[in-house]
């Protein structure tokens, strides 16, 4: 990680984004999802952690805020097209093809700025893909949505019932069960102490 950050030290702003995708077995699918990161100038792919048992992949990218936002939106478009949650099985708690998309301030950008990035991400994917999105962590608008485990409670299998409860209406997108996509959570949070605490 250090070498990448050193190469980008001249950049005025750096944000990290760590989207989690509900696919950890099919390398070809993950390659397609991460290709926009490799293609985008100003964004670097730091890590791709595939877990077959969890059937989940954690992707870490860093770059200029606008480029990172553009890139993760494109990754989301690809993932929601390729991943079918109605067929998904895995050990990790999950609720969507793109399960969670946190934005993390690294350099020259505030937590408030990252909250705004998460809101712009949520608005874009909800409008473009009709994807239900919850805001969590620093971006949460309700106390029960601060912690990701609280949002994930019931997991994918409980979404259809959960989305009918007024207090669990998504912050963006329809309060409607999408069998293929599920729902996504996005927000802003501090940089983790270690990769064991990414989500």
C-alpha positions as CSV (number, residue, x, y, z in Angstrom):
1,X,0.0,0.0,0.0
2,X,2.8,2.4,0.9
3,X,4.3,2.5,-2.6
4,X,0.9,3.3,-4.2
5,X,0.3,6.1,-1.7
6,X,3.9,7.5,-2.4
7,X,3.3,7.5,-6.1
8,X,0.1,9.5,-5.6
9,X,1.5,11.9,-3.0
10,X,1.3,14.8,-5.5
11,X,-2.5,14.4,-5.7
12,X,-4.4,17.0,-3.6
13,X,-7.1,14.5,-2.6
14,X,-7.1,10.7,-2.0
15,X,-10.1,8.6,-1.1
16,X,-10.2,4.8,-0.5
17,X,-13.2,2.7,-1.5
18,X,-13.7,-0.9,-0.4
19,X,-16.7,-2.4,-2.3
20,X,-17.7,-5.9,-1.3
21,X,-19.2,-8.1,-4.0
22,X,-21.2,-11.3,-3.3
23,X,-19.0,-13.5,-5.6
24,X,-15.9,-15.3,-4.4
25,X,-15.6,-18.3,-6.6
26,X,-15.7,-17.2,-10.2
27,X,-12.5,-15.4,-11.2
28,X,-13.8,-14.3,-14.6
29,X,-16.7,-12.4,-13.0
30,X,-14.4,-10.7,-10.5
31,X,-12.0,-9.8,-13.4
32,X,-14.9,-8.1,-15.2
33,X,-16.1,-6.2,-12.1
34,X,-12.6,-4.9,-11.4
35,X,-11.6,-4.0,-15.0
36,X,-13.0,-0.4,-14.7
37,X,-10.5,0.2,-11.8
38,X,-7.6,-0.9,-14.0
39,X,-8.9,1.3,-16.9
40,X,-9.5,4.5,-15.0
41,X,-6.7,7.1,-14.8
42,X,-6.3,8.4,-11.2
43,X,-7.5,5.1,-9.6
44,X,-5.3,2.3,-8.4
45,X,-6.4,-1.2,-7.5
46,X,-4.7,-2.1,-4.2
47,X,-6.2,-5.5,-3.4
48,X,-8.7,-8.1,-4.5
49,X,-9.5,-10.6,-1.7
50,X,-11.6,-13.5,-2.9
51,X,-13.1,-15.9,-0.4
52,X,-14.7,-19.1,-1.7
53,X,-16.3,-20.1,1.6
54,X,-17.8,-16.7,2.1
55,X,-18.5,-16.5,-1.7
56,X,-17.5,-12.9,-1.4
57,X,-14.8,-10.6,-2.7
58,X,-13.4,-7.5,-1.0
59,X,-11.9,-5.0,-3.5
60,X,-9.7,-2.1,-2.4
61,X,-9.1,0.9,-4.6
62,X,-7.6,4.4,-4.0
63,X,-7.5,7.5,-6.0
64,X,-9.0,11.0,-6.7
65,X,-12.5,11.3,-5.4
66,X,-14.3,11.9,-8.7
67,X,-12.5,9.1,-10.5
68,X,-13.1,6.7,-7.6
69,X,-16.8,7.6,-7.6
70,X,-17.1,7.1,-11.3
71,X,-15.3,3.8,-11.2
72,X,-17.2,2.2,-8.3
73,X,-20.5,3.2,-10.1
74,X,-19.3,1.3,-13.2
75,X,-18.2,-1.7,-11.1
76,X,-21.7,-1.7,-9.5
77,X,-23.3,-1.8,-12.9
78,X,-21.2,-4.8,-14.0
79,X,-21.7,-6.6,-10.7
80,X,-25.5,-6.2,-10.7
81,X,-25.6,-7.6,-14.2
82,X,-23.4,-10.6,-13.5
83,X,-24.3,-11.7,-10.0
84,X,-27.6,-13.3,-9.3
85,X,-28.4,-13.2,-5.6
86,X,-31.3,-15.6,-5.9
87,X,-28.6,-18.3,-6.5
88,X,-26.1,-17.1,-4.0
89,X,-24.9,-19.2,-1.1
90,X,-22.1,-18.2,1.3
91,X,-21.1,-18.2,5.0
92,X,-20.7,-14.4,5.3
93,X,-23.8,-12.3,6.2
94,X,-24.9,-10.6,2.9
95,X,-27.8,-8.8,1.4
96,X,-26.9,-7.8,-2.1
97,X,-24.8,-8.4,-5.2
98,X,-22.9,-5.3,-4.2
99,X,-23.1,-5.7,-0.5
100,X,-21.4,-2.6,0.9
101,X,-19.5,0.4,-0.6
102,X,-17.6,2.4,2.1
103,X,-15.7,5.6,1.3
104,X,-12.6,6.3,3.5
105,X,-10.8,9.6,3.7
106,X,-7.0,9.3,3.1
107,X,-5.6,12.7,2.1
108,X,-7.0,16.2,1.6
109,X,-10.6,15.0,2.0
110,X,-12.8,15.1,5.1
111,X,-15.3,12.6,6.4
112,X,-18.1,14.9,5.4
113,X,-16.7,14.9,1.9
114,X,-16.8,11.1,1.9
115,X,-20.4,11.2,3.2
116,X,-21.3,13.3,0.2
117,X,-19.5,10.8,-2.1
118,X,-21.6,8.0,-0.6
119,X,-24.8,9.9,-1.1
120,X,-23.9,10.7,-4.7
121,X,-23.1,7.0,-5.3
122,X,-26.4,6.0,-3.7
123,X,-28.3,8.5,-5.9
124,X,-26.6,7.4,-9.1
125,X,-27.0,3.6,-8.7
126,X,-30.6,3.9,-7.4
127,X,-31.6,6.0,-10.4
128,X,-29.6,4.1,-13.0
129,X,-30.2,0.6,-11.8
130,X,-33.3,0.9,-9.7
131,X,-31.2,-0.4,-6.8
132,X,-32.4,0.0,-3.2
133,X,-29.6,1.6,-1.1
134,X,-29.1,2.2,2.6
135,X,-26.7,4.8,4.1
136,X,-24.7,3.6,7.0
137,X,-21.8,4.5,9.4
138,X,-21.0,8.3,9.2
139,X,-23.6,8.7,6.4
140,X,-26.5,7.1,8.3
141,X,-29.6,9.2,8.6
142,X,-31.2,7.0,11.3
143,X,-29.6,5.5,14.5
144,X,-30.6,1.9,13.6
145,X,-28.6,2.2,10.3
146,X,-25.2,3.2,11.8
147,X,-24.0,-0.3,12.2
148,X,-23.8,-2.5,9.2
149,X,-24.8,-5.7,11.1
150,X,-28.1,-4.0,12.0
151,X,-28.8,-3.3,8.4
152,X,-27.8,-6.8,7.3
153,X,-30.0,-8.5,10.0
154,X,-32.2,-11.0,8.2
155,X,-29.8,-11.1,5.3
156,X,-30.8,-11.5,1.7
157,X,-33.5,-14.1,2.6
158,X,-35.3,-11.6,4.9
159,X,-35.2,-8.7,2.5
160,X,-38.7,-9.1,0.9
161,X,-40.3,-8.9,4.3
162,X,-37.9,-6.2,5.7
163,X,-38.5,-3.8,2.8
164,X,-42.2,-3.8,3.6
165,X,-41.5,-2.3,7.1
166,X,-41.7,1.5,6.9
167,X,-38.7,2.0,9.2
168,X,-36.6,0.0,6.8
169,X,-37.5,1.9,3.7
170,X,-34.2,2.4,1.7
171,X,-32.6,5.9,1.8
172,X,-32.4,5.7,-2.0
173,X,-34.2,3.6,-4.6
174,X,-37.4,1.6,-4.3
175,X,-38.7,-0.2,-1.2
176,X,-39.0,-3.2,-3.4
177,X,-37.4,-6.6,-3.3
178,X,-35.0,-7.1,-6.2
179,X,-34.3,-10.9,-6.4
180,X,-31.1,-10.6,-8.5
181,X,-29.6,-7.5,-7.0
182,X,-30.8,-7.4,-3.4
183,X,-29.9,-4.2,-1.7
184,X,-26.6,-2.2,-1.2
185,X,-25.3,-0.2,1.8
186,X,-22.9,2.7,1.4
187,X,-21.4,5.2,3.7
188,X,-18.2,6.8,5.0
189,X,-15.9,5.5,7.8
190,X,-12.4,5.9,9.1
191,X,-9.5,3.9,7.6
192,X,-9.5,0.4,9.3
193,X,-6.7,-0.6,11.7
194,X,-6.3,-3.8,9.7
195,X,-7.9,-5.6,6.8
196,X,-9.6,-7.9,9.3
197,X,-12.0,-5.0,10.1
198,X,-12.8,-3.8,6.6
199,X,-16.6,-4.3,7.1
